[in-house]
Amino acid sequence: MLRTIPFLFLILITMISKNAFSDTIKKYIRYKHSDTISYGILEGDTIYQLKGNVFNSPHRTGKKVLVKQVEVLPPTDPKKVIAVGYNYKSHIDDLPMPKEPVLFTKLPTSLIGHGGHIQYFADARNLHFEGEMVLVIGKTATKVSVDEAPDYIFAVTPGNDVSERNWQDNDVQWFRGKASDTFGPVGPVMVSGVNYDNLQLRTRVNGKTKQSQRTKDMIFSSAEIVSYISQYVTLEPGDLVFTGTPGKTGAIQPGDVVEVDLEKVGLLRNTVSQKEN
């Protein structure tokens, strides 16, 4: 009997720890219902509406709605969308290892939510998927250190850095190839309280896995990325940072269904539209 007490005590402590940790994991969703755009907490299939600054102590209004009854929007309405290239060894092949994060910008107008259609422009020829983890900035960050940077990351969400490779190769900047309308699927939820730098990231096209790697394999960690960007650009609440894609990317065609699945966070699904005439 005496030998079982420590064992039972260990089980009890483990259960308490798990429950305490699970309470810190929150799924936030931005949505439109009855012509009103709101933030909410997603629990199961129910959204509980939030009021106040979602990044700083929001509270529940008492209103709730089923997720199937709303239009799911990109998780935030950012002023800036910044992205990191070449951030996994599996993606850079024989290119030199970057000594600092390789940055480029996407535009807020490139963002679409879960279920939105990726546009196949008439003059596009080589459209690719790039599944990524996306950081959501929670408070203003200017010249923060690597040690301070985690405090400025509010949550993470799945994203797809859609890229038109011909445009990317031929244009002076990656403006068209990376930031055209619909080239930034993101969502459907943003999740806080998980270990951002050790999540399984998978990309599937028509149900077939095309990319699979853990975010711990990033060359530059989430904190290093945020710190580096903040030395030059002020990050503000709601800004999004794409952290890079692992492995190989591939062409997507009209009608293809692209899924980006981020462990403990959620699954982003988008369909490629028919090619414009």
DRENMIZA-750453 format. One record per residue (C-alpha): x, y, z; residue in three letters; residue number from 1. Coordinates in nm, 3 decimals, m for minus. Example, Ala and Ser with C-alpha at 12.3 -4.5 7.8 and 13.67 -1.06 7.14 Angstrom:
2
{{1.230, m0.450, 0.780}, "ALA", 1}
{{1.367, m0.106, 0.714}, "SER", 2}
***
This chain:
277
{{0.000, 0.000, 0.000}, "MET", 1}
{{0.282, 0.236, 0.090}, "LEU", 2}
{{0.449, 0.175, m0.245}, "ARG", 3}
{{0.135, 0.277, m0.437}, "THR", 4}
{{0.098, 0.616, m0.271}, "ILE", 5}
{{0.395, 0.782, m0.448}, "PRO", 6}
{{0.278, 0.635, m0.778}, "PHE", 7}
{{m0.077, 0.764, m0.733}, "LEU", 8}
{{0.059, 1.099, m0.621}, "PHE", 9}
{{0.272, 1.117, m0.937}, "LEU", 10}
{{m0.033, 1.044, m1.155}, "ILE", 11}
{{m0.232, 1.315, m0.974}, "LEU", 12}
{{0.046, 1.573, m1.019}, "ILE", 13}
{{0.079, 1.480, m1.387}, "THR", 14}
{{m0.296, 1.523, m1.441}, "MET", 15}
{{m0.293, 1.859, m1.266}, "ILE", 16}
{{0.006, 1.974, m1.471}, "SER", 17}
{{m0.158, 1.866, m1.797}, "LYS", 18}
{{m0.481, 2.040, m1.709}, "ASN", 19}
{{m0.299, 2.356, m1.604}, "ALA", 20}
{{m0.104, 2.361, m1.930}, "PHE", 21}
{{m0.410, 2.293, m2.144}, "SER", 22}
{{m0.582, 2.590, m1.982}, "ASP", 23}
{{m0.308, 2.813, m2.123}, "THR", 24}
{{m0.365, 2.699, m2.481}, "ILE", 25}
{{m0.622, 2.923, m2.648}, "LYS", 26}
{{m0.760, 2.922, m3.000}, "LYS", 27}
{{m0.851, 3.268, m3.123}, "TYR", 28}
{{m1.056, 3.321, m3.436}, "ILE", 29}
{{m1.153, 3.631, m3.634}, "ARG", 30}
{{m1.485, 3.604, m3.809}, "TYR", 31}
{{m1.776, 3.783, m3.972}, "LYS", 32}
{{m2.132, 3.722, m3.856}, "HIS", 33}
{{m2.438, 3.935, m3.937}, "SER", 34}
{{m2.213, 4.194, m4.105}, "ASP", 35}
{{m2.007, 4.233, m3.786}, "THR", 36}
{{m1.639, 4.142, m3.765}, "ILE", 37}
{{m1.533, 4.008, m3.427}, "SER", 38}
{{m1.263, 3.812, m3.248}, "TYR", 39}
{{m1.359, 3.506, m3.052}, "GLY", 40}
{{m1.234, 3.207, m2.858}, "ILE", 41}
{{m1.297, 2.879, m3.038}, "LEU", 42}
{{m1.392, 2.585, m2.816}, "GLU", 43}
{{m1.498, 2.280, m3.011}, "GLY", 44}
{{m1.744, 2.401, m3.275}, "ASP", 45}
{{m1.851, 2.707, m3.077}, "THR", 46}
{{m1.712, 3.060, m3.098}, "ILE", 47}
{{m1.741, 3.277, m2.786}, "TYR", 48}
{{m1.731, 3.642, m2.888}, "GLN", 49}
{{m1.461, 3.862, m2.734}, "LEU", 50}
{{m1.466, 4.233, m2.662}, "LYS", 51}
{{m1.169, 4.461, m2.609}, "GLY", 52}
{{m0.813, 4.435, m2.734}, "ASN", 53}
{{m0.763, 4.069, m2.827}, "VAL", 54}
{{m0.389, 4.106, m2.761}, "PHE", 55}
{{m0.436, 4.247, m2.413}, "ASN", 56}
{{m0.693, 4.097, m2.173}, "SER", 57}
{{m1.007, 4.066, m2.386}, "PRO", 58}
{{m1.324, 3.947, m2.218}, "HIS", 59}
{{m1.622, 3.740, m2.331}, "ARG", 60}
{{m1.939, 3.924, m2.421}, "THR", 61}
{{m2.167, 3.630, m2.343}, "GLY", 62}
{{m2.257, 3.587, m2.711}, "LYS", 63}
{{m2.173, 3.266, m2.894}, "LYS", 64}
{{m2.219, 3.123, m3.241}, "VAL", 65}
{{m2.136, 2.799, m3.420}, "LEU", 66}
{{m1.831, 2.817, m3.645}, "VAL", 67}
{{m2.033, 2.681, m3.938}, "LYS", 68}
{{m2.255, 2.989, m3.917}, "GLN", 69}
{{m1.978, 3.244, m3.974}, "VAL", 70}
{{m1.734, 3.355, m4.240}, "GLU", 71}
{{m1.384, 3.276, m4.112}, "VAL", 72}
{{m1.141, 3.562, m4.179}, "LEU", 73}
{{m0.761, 3.583, m4.164}, "PRO", 74}
{{m0.669, 3.575, m3.792}, "PRO", 75}
{{m0.570, 3.944, m3.781}, "THR", 76}
{{m0.592, 4.259, m3.991}, "ASP", 77}
{{m0.220, 4.340, m4.003}, "PRO", 78}
{{m0.044, 4.656, m4.109}, "LYS", 79}
{{0.259, 4.452, m4.216}, "LYS", 80}
{{0.323, 4.100, m4.340}, "VAL", 81}
{{0.691, 4.002, m4.338}, "ILE", 82}
{{0.834, 3.669, m4.450}, "ALA", 83}
{{1.159, 3.477, m4.408}, "VAL", 84}
{{1.316, 3.281, m4.692}, "GLY", 85}
{{1.566, 2.995, m4.683}, "TYR", 86}
{{1.500, 2.913, m4.318}, "ASN", 87}
{{1.528, 2.533, m4.334}, "TYR", 88}
{{1.838, 2.341, m4.444}, "LYS", 89}
{{1.607, 2.102, m4.630}, "SER", 90}
{{1.493, 2.391, m4.850}, "HIS", 91}
{{1.818, 2.561, m4.949}, "ILE", 92}
{{1.993, 2.262, m5.117}, "ASP", 93}
{{2.351, 2.364, m5.195}, "ASP", 94}
{{2.304, 2.735, m5.132}, "LEU", 95}
{{2.522, 2.888, m4.858}, "PRO", 96}
{{2.373, 2.892, m4.512}, "MET", 97}
{{2.230, 3.240, m4.444}, "PRO", 98}
{{2.412, 3.434, m4.173}, "LYS", 99}
{{2.101, 3.635, m4.091}, "GLU", 100}
{{1.730, 3.597, m4.174}, "PRO", 101}
{{1.651, 3.652, m4.542}, "VAL", 102}
{{1.351, 3.886, m4.541}, "LEU", 103}
{{1.091, 3.996, m4.791}, "PHE", 104}
{{0.743, 4.142, m4.764}, "THR", 105}
{{0.399, 4.023, m4.854}, "LYS", 106}
{{0.106, 4.264, m4.859}, "LEU", 107}
{{m0.197, 4.261, m4.628}, "PRO", 108}
{{m0.409, 4.249, m4.945}, "THR", 109}
{{m0.251, 3.913, m5.031}, "SER", 110}
{{m0.418, 3.751, m4.731}, "LEU", 111}
{{m0.715, 3.517, m4.758}, "ILE", 112}
{{m0.873, 3.300, m4.492}, "GLY", 113}
{{m0.942, 2.932, m4.454}, "HIS", 114}
{{m1.159, 2.816, m4.743}, "GLY", 115}
{{m1.066, 3.109, m4.967}, "GLY", 116}
{{m0.959, 3.052, m5.327}, "HIS", 117}
{{m0.602, 3.100, m5.447}, "ILE", 118}
{{m0.615, 3.300, m5.768}, "GLN", 119}
{{m0.445, 3.160, m6.078}, "TYR", 120}
{{m0.368, 3.472, m6.280}, "PHE", 121}
{{m0.395, 3.463, m6.659}, "ALA", 122}
{{m0.023, 3.519, m6.714}, "ASP", 123}
{{0.091, 3.290, m6.431}, "ALA", 124}
{{0.279, 2.978, m6.538}, "ARG", 125}
{{0.442, 2.822, m6.233}, "ASN", 126}
{{0.241, 2.858, m5.910}, "LEU", 127}
{{0.387, 2.684, m5.602}, "HIS", 128}
{{0.274, 2.603, m5.246}, "PHE", 129}
{{0.490, 2.684, m4.944}, "GLU", 130}
{{0.349, 2.564, m4.612}, "GLY", 131}
{{0.474, 2.766, m4.315}, "GLU", 132}
{{0.424, 2.855, m3.951}, "MET", 133}
{{0.321, 3.219, m3.916}, "VAL", 134}
{{0.392, 3.428, m3.606}, "LEU", 135}
{{0.132, 3.674, m3.478}, "VAL", 136}
{{0.283, 3.977, m3.308}, "ILE", 137}
{{0.107, 4.076, m2.985}, "GLY", 138}
{{0.268, 4.405, m2.884}, "LYS", 139}
{{0.484, 4.676, m3.033}, "THR", 140}
{{0.839, 4.552, m3.084}, "ALA", 141}
{{1.129, 4.788, m3.152}, "THR", 142}
{{1.490, 4.676, m3.115}, "LYS", 143}
{{1.406, 4.388, m2.883}, "VAL", 144}
{{1.666, 4.129, m2.789}, "SER", 145}
{{1.641, 3.760, m2.867}, "VAL", 146}
{{1.569, 3.691, m2.499}, "ASP", 147}
{{1.290, 3.949, m2.496}, "GLU", 148}
{{1.137, 3.849, m2.831}, "ALA", 149}
{{0.914, 3.559, m2.712}, "PRO", 150}
{{0.711, 3.807, m2.505}, "ASP", 151}
{{0.615, 3.984, m2.828}, "TYR", 152}
{{0.479, 3.672, m3.001}, "ILE", 153}
{{0.110, 3.642, m2.926}, "PHE", 154}
{{0.030, 3.323, m3.116}, "ALA", 155}
{{0.099, 3.119, m3.428}, "VAL", 156}
{{m0.115, 3.014, m3.723}, "THR", 157}
{{m0.070, 2.802, m4.038}, "PRO", 158}
{{0.013, 2.988, m4.357}, "GLY", 159}
{{0.084, 2.928, m4.725}, "ASN", 160}
{{0.339, 3.154, m4.892}, "ASP", 161}
{{0.199, 3.101, m5.243}, "VAL", 162}
{{0.468, 3.188, m5.499}, "SER", 163}
{{0.474, 3.233, m5.875}, "GLU", 164}
{{0.825, 3.113, m5.955}, "ARG", 165}
{{0.856, 3.268, m6.301}, "ASN", 166}
{{0.762, 3.610, m6.166}, "TRP", 167}
{{0.990, 3.557, m5.870}, "GLN", 168}
{{1.286, 3.474, m6.097}, "ASP", 169}
{{1.229, 3.746, m6.356}, "ASN", 170}
{{1.108, 4.048, m6.158}, "ASP", 171}
{{1.353, 4.286, m5.991}, "VAL", 172}
{{1.175, 4.228, m5.658}, "GLN", 173}
{{0.951, 3.944, m5.534}, "TRP", 174}
{{0.658, 4.186, m5.522}, "PHE", 175}
{{0.442, 4.007, m5.784}, "ARG", 176}
{{0.568, 3.657, m5.718}, "GLY", 177}
{{0.497, 3.668, m5.345}, "LYS", 178}
{{0.250, 3.948, m5.267}, "ALA", 179}
{{m0.020, 3.929, m5.534}, "SER", 180}
{{m0.382, 3.904, m5.424}, "ASP", 181}
{{m0.467, 3.568, m5.258}, "THR", 182}
{{m0.099, 3.464, m5.232}, "PHE", 183}
{{m0.119, 3.467, m4.850}, "GLY", 184}
{{m0.365, 3.210, m4.718}, "PRO", 185}
{{m0.353, 3.208, m4.337}, "VAL", 186}
{{m0.560, 3.071, m4.048}, "GLY", 187}
{{m0.822, 2.960, m3.961}, "PRO", 188}
{{m0.718, 3.014, m3.599}, "VAL", 189}
{{m0.423, 3.158, m3.410}, "MET", 190}
{{m0.315, 2.961, m3.106}, "VAL", 191}
{{m0.123, 3.074, m2.800}, "SER", 192}
{{0.033, 2.863, m2.528}, "GLY", 193}
{{0.220, 2.612, m2.749}, "VAL", 194}
{{0.593, 2.567, m2.804}, "ASN", 195}
{{0.624, 2.751, m3.133}, "TYR", 196}
{{0.970, 2.613, m3.204}, "ASP", 197}
{{0.881, 2.245, m3.188}, "ASN", 198}
{{0.563, 2.187, m3.388}, "LEU", 199}
{{0.508, 1.942, m3.673}, "GLN", 200}
{{0.437, 2.126, m3.998}, "LEU", 201}
{{0.283, 1.937, m4.290}, "ARG", 202}
{{0.165, 2.046, m4.634}, "THR", 203}
{{m0.066, 1.828, m4.842}, "ARG", 204}
{{m0.190, 1.872, m5.198}, "VAL", 205}
{{m0.505, 1.675, m5.282}, "ASN", 206}
{{m0.445, 1.466, m4.970}, "GLY", 207}
{{m0.085, 1.371, m5.052}, "LYS", 208}
{{0.186, 1.489, m4.813}, "THR", 209}
{{0.437, 1.715, m4.988}, "LYS", 210}
{{0.621, 1.869, m4.692}, "GLN", 211}
{{0.674, 1.744, m4.337}, "SER", 212}
{{0.916, 1.883, m4.081}, "GLN", 213}
{{0.929, 2.018, m3.728}, "ARG", 214}
{{0.971, 2.388, m3.664}, "THR", 215}
{{1.268, 2.311, m3.436}, "LYS", 216}
{{1.461, 2.257, m3.760}, "ASP", 217}
{{1.434, 2.624, m3.856}, "MET", 218}
{{1.774, 2.785, m3.907}, "ILE", 219}
{{1.658, 3.095, m3.722}, "PHE", 220}
{{1.418, 3.049, m3.432}, "SER", 221}
{{1.101, 3.249, m3.382}, "SER", 222}
{{1.274, 3.470, m3.126}, "ALA", 223}
{{1.574, 3.532, m3.350}, "GLU", 224}
{{1.345, 3.627, m3.639}, "ILE", 225}
{{1.137, 3.873, m3.436}, "VAL", 226}
{{1.443, 4.027, m3.276}, "SER", 227}
{{1.618, 4.072, m3.610}, "TYR", 228}
{{1.318, 4.230, m3.783}, "ILE", 229}
{{1.261, 4.466, m3.490}, "SER", 230}
{{1.609, 4.614, m3.527}, "GLN", 231}
{{1.495, 4.774, m3.853}, "TYR", 232}
{{1.115, 4.769, m3.865}, "VAL", 233}
{{0.872, 4.832, m3.580}, "THR", 234}
{{0.640, 4.535, m3.544}, "LEU", 235}
{{0.289, 4.613, m3.423}, "GLU", 236}
{{0.008, 4.406, m3.270}, "PRO", 237}
{{m0.153, 4.192, m3.538}, "GLY", 238}
{{0.144, 4.197, m3.776}, "ASP", 239}
{{0.223, 3.858, m3.929}, "LEU", 240}
{{0.562, 3.696, m3.988}, "VAL", 241}
{{0.592, 3.394, m4.217}, "PHE", 242}
{{0.885, 3.187, m4.088}, "THR", 243}
{{0.991, 2.993, m4.399}, "GLY", 244}
{{0.904, 2.667, m4.569}, "THR", 245}
{{1.078, 2.330, m4.531}, "PRO", 246}
{{1.177, 2.077, m4.796}, "GLY", 247}
{{1.072, 2.101, m5.157}, "LYS", 248}
{{0.785, 2.298, m5.298}, "THR", 249}
{{0.590, 2.206, m5.609}, "GLY", 250}
{{0.351, 2.336, m5.870}, "ALA", 251}
{{m0.019, 2.361, m5.798}, "ILE", 252}
{{m0.288, 2.357, m6.063}, "GLN", 253}
{{m0.646, 2.482, m6.091}, "PRO", 254}
{{m0.874, 2.269, m5.875}, "GLY", 255}
{{m0.596, 2.153, m5.641}, "ASP", 256}
{{m0.672, 2.155, m5.268}, "VAL", 257}
{{m0.378, 2.269, m5.055}, "VAL", 258}
{{m0.371, 2.198, m4.680}, "GLU", 259}
{{m0.121, 2.330, m4.428}, "VAL", 260}
{{m0.144, 2.141, m4.100}, "ASP", 261}
{{0.033, 2.282, m3.794}, "LEU", 262}
{{0.043, 2.055, m3.490}, "GLU", 263}
{{m0.169, 2.172, m3.192}, "LYS", 264}
{{m0.281, 2.474, m3.393}, "VAL", 265}
{{m0.501, 2.385, m3.686}, "GLY", 266}
{{m0.546, 2.302, m4.052}, "LEU", 267}
{{m0.561, 2.562, m4.328}, "LEU", 268}
{{m0.735, 2.452, m4.646}, "ARG", 269}
{{m0.760, 2.644, m4.974}, "ASN", 270}
{{m0.849, 2.556, m5.332}, "THR", 271}
{{m0.674, 2.688, m5.643}, "VAL", 272}
{{m0.920, 2.869, m5.869}, "SER", 273}
{{m0.961, 2.806, m6.239}, "GLN", 274}
{{m0.709, 2.995, m6.446}, "LYS", 275}
{{m0.822, 3.338, m6.561}, "GLU", 276}
{{m0.879, 3.390, m6.936}, "ASN", 277}
***
